Amino acid sequence: MAAFEKAEVTASPVYDIDQFLADPHVQARGIVVDVPDAQVGQLTMHNIIPRLSDTPGKLRLPAPDLGQHTREILTGLGYTDDQFAALVNAGAIKG
């Protein structure tokens, strides 16, 4: 990297994930954040993009669990409780 800097070439190293997470620029910019997760306790993930100065945005909710909103979506599409139960019983969806 020193040779690139001396020649004023735009370049950056290729990192593995541990190097990326430890990079001072990544840390200072808040590129990754830790969010709560029901299965593992805490999950490191990429932050919201773009984060604008006046409206930076933020993660409001963790990702939903598999099937968490299925009933709500299918009900909104007109499925009855019996139809929903039949899909769960057939193993087509998670209830």
Residue frames as qw, qx, qy, qz and C-alpha x, y, z in Angstrom:
[[0.000, 0.885, 0.465, 0.000, 0.00, 0.00, 0.00],
 [0.340, -0.725, 0.099, 0.591, 2.93, 2.33, 0.64],
 [0.354, -0.048, 0.592, 0.722, 4.01, 2.03, -3.01],
 [0.104, 0.660, 0.658, 0.347, 0.50, 2.93, -4.17],
 [0.222, -0.898, -0.268, 0.271, 0.33, 5.91, -1.81],
 [0.407, -0.500, 0.304, 0.701, 3.75, 7.13, -2.99],
 [0.211, 0.120, 0.666, 0.705, 2.59, 6.91, -6.63],
 [0.337, 0.222, 0.203, -0.892, -0.75, 8.55, -5.70],
 [0.352, -0.077, -0.815, -0.453, -2.67, 5.57, -7.00],
 [0.648, -0.238, 0.194, -0.697, -6.17, 5.05, -5.66],
 [0.615, 0.077, -0.784, -0.038, -6.11, 1.59, -4.10],
 [0.582, -0.495, 0.378, -0.523, -7.15, -0.26, -1.00],
 [0.058, -0.279, 0.956, -0.066, -6.31, -3.63, 0.49],
 [0.691, -0.170, -0.545, -0.444, -8.54, -6.66, 0.05],
 [0.307, -0.393, 0.640, -0.585, -9.70, -7.60, 3.54],
 [0.354, -0.264, -0.896, -0.038, -11.09, -10.70, 5.11],
 [0.380, -0.735, -0.430, -0.362, -14.06, -10.03, 7.39],
 [0.644, -0.588, -0.266, 0.412, -12.00, -9.72, 10.59],
 [0.434, -0.056, 0.112, 0.892, -9.71, -7.14, 8.97],
 [0.067, -0.543, -0.437, -0.714, -12.71, -5.24, 7.62],
 [0.513, -0.745, -0.415, -0.105, -14.38, -5.07, 11.04],
 [0.643, -0.505, -0.123, 0.562, -11.12, -3.93, 12.67],
 [0.424, 0.402, 0.210, 0.784, -10.41, -1.20, 10.09],
 [0.161, -0.373, -0.365, 0.837, -10.39, 2.24, 11.80],
 [0.208, 0.038, -0.326, -0.922, -12.26, 3.84, 8.89],
 [0.440, -0.317, -0.772, -0.333, -15.01, 1.20, 9.03],
 [0.383, -0.457, -0.664, 0.451, -15.34, 1.73, 12.77],
 [0.093, -0.282, -0.140, 0.945, -15.28, 5.54, 12.59],
 [0.300, -0.014, -0.431, -0.851, -17.93, 5.64, 9.85],
 [0.555, 0.068, 0.605, -0.567, -20.22, 3.17, 11.64],
 [0.438, 0.268, -0.651, -0.558, -20.36, 1.02, 8.51],
 [0.537, -0.182, -0.820, -0.078, -21.38, -2.01, 10.56],
 [0.429, -0.436, 0.296, -0.733, -23.65, -2.10, 13.58],
 [0.113, -0.046, -0.968, 0.218, -24.62, -4.69, 16.16],
 [0.552, -0.217, -0.165, -0.788, -28.34, -5.38, 16.32],
 [0.536, -0.171, 0.704, -0.433, -30.37, -7.58, 18.67],
 [0.558, 0.160, -0.690, -0.431, -31.25, -11.04, 17.35],
 [0.806, -0.312, 0.167, -0.474, -33.57, -13.54, 19.00],
 [0.981, 0.098, -0.168, 0.026, -31.52, -16.56, 17.91],
 [0.751, 0.214, -0.285, 0.555, -27.92, -15.45, 18.51],
 [0.440, -0.651, -0.312, 0.534, -28.36, -12.53, 20.91],
 [0.028, 0.832, -0.132, -0.538, -26.51, -9.96, 18.81],
 [0.754, 0.388, 0.419, 0.326, -25.80, -9.84, 15.09],
 [0.204, -0.562, 0.250, 0.762, -23.27, -7.66, 13.29],
 [0.539, 0.567, 0.578, 0.232, -24.60, -6.31, 10.00],
 [0.317, 0.237, 0.238, 0.887, -24.06, -3.53, 7.48],
 [0.042, 0.482, 0.407, -0.775, -25.57, -0.22, 8.52],
 [0.428, 0.773, 0.437, -0.169, -28.18, 1.75, 6.57],
 [0.340, -0.154, 0.410, 0.833, -27.02, 3.27, 3.27],
 [0.400, 0.457, -0.241, 0.757, -27.02, 6.14, 2.55],
 [0.415, -0.656, -0.460, 0.431, -26.71, 7.94, 5.86],
 [0.242, 0.693, 0.165, 0.659, -27.24, 11.57, 4.95],
 [0.254, 0.122, -0.453, 0.846, -26.20, 14.33, 7.34],
 [0.383, -0.161, 0.130, -0.900, -29.71, 15.75, 7.83],
 [0.871, -0.054, 0.051, -0.485, -31.57, 12.42, 7.57],
 [0.014, -0.536, 0.844, 0.020, -29.09, 9.70, 8.53],
 [0.832, -0.016, -0.422, -0.361, -31.60, 6.88, 8.87],
 [0.222, -0.420, 0.812, -0.339, -31.29, 4.02, 11.32],
 [0.376, -0.106, -0.907, -0.157, -32.30, 0.42, 11.73],
 [0.491, -0.345, 0.131, -0.789, -35.69, 0.54, 13.42],
 [0.889, -0.160, 0.236, -0.359, -36.53, -3.14, 13.75],
 [0.351, -0.356, 0.840, 0.210, -34.66, -6.42, 13.56],
 [0.371, 0.122, -0.731, -0.559, -35.39, -8.68, 10.60],
 [0.783, -0.165, 0.128, -0.586, -38.62, -10.63, 11.10],
 [0.471, -0.209, 0.856, -0.049, -38.54, -14.30, 12.02],
 [0.141, 0.006, -0.845, -0.515, -39.45, -16.80, 9.34],
 [0.246, -0.475, -0.816, -0.219, -43.23, -16.75, 9.06],
 [0.141, -0.300, -0.492, 0.805, -43.66, -13.85, 11.48],
 [0.292, 0.349, 0.039, -0.890, -45.93, -11.87, 9.14],
 [0.039, -0.061, -0.894, -0.442, -47.39, -14.71, 7.08],
 [0.031, 0.570, 0.798, -0.194, -50.82, -14.66, 8.72],
 [0.055, 0.687, 0.153, -0.708, -51.07, -10.89, 8.37],
 [0.077, 0.357, -0.578, -0.730, -50.10, -11.02, 4.69],
 [0.059, -0.187, -0.930, -0.310, -52.39, -13.91, 3.79],
 [0.046, 0.633, 0.662, -0.400, -55.30, -12.41, 5.72],
 [0.089, 0.618, -0.085, -0.776, -54.76, -9.20, 3.77],
 [0.142, 0.208, -0.748, -0.614, -55.00, -11.25, 0.59],
 [0.691, -0.066, -0.165, -0.701, -58.33, -12.70, 1.70],
 [0.493, 0.056, -0.865, 0.074, -57.28, -16.06, 3.18],
 [0.687, -0.568, -0.121, -0.437, -59.55, -17.34, 5.95],
 [0.430, -0.593, 0.628, -0.263, -58.36, -18.80, 9.24],
 [0.910, 0.044, 0.397, -0.111, -59.28, -22.27, 7.94],
 [0.748, 0.638, -0.104, 0.148, -57.25, -21.78, 4.77],
 [0.028, 0.794, -0.532, 0.291, -54.31, -20.52, 6.80],
 [0.674, -0.386, 0.583, -0.238, -54.54, -23.53, 9.14],
 [0.935, 0.297, 0.194, -0.030, -54.68, -25.90, 6.17],
 [0.531, 0.750, -0.323, 0.228, -51.46, -24.42, 4.78],
 [0.262, -0.665, 0.620, -0.323, -49.75, -24.75, 8.17],
 [0.833, -0.138, 0.488, -0.221, -50.97, -28.35, 8.57],
 [0.876, 0.478, 0.044, 0.059, -49.73, -29.22, 5.06],
 [0.705, -0.381, 0.187, 0.569, -46.29, -27.85, 5.96],
 [0.483, 0.664, 0.290, 0.492, -46.50, -25.23, 3.21],
 [0.034, 0.758, -0.150, 0.634, -45.97, -22.34, 5.63],
 [0.383, -0.058, -0.690, 0.611, -44.80, -21.83, 9.16],
 [0.346, -0.744, -0.456, -0.344, -47.56, -20.85, 11.53]]
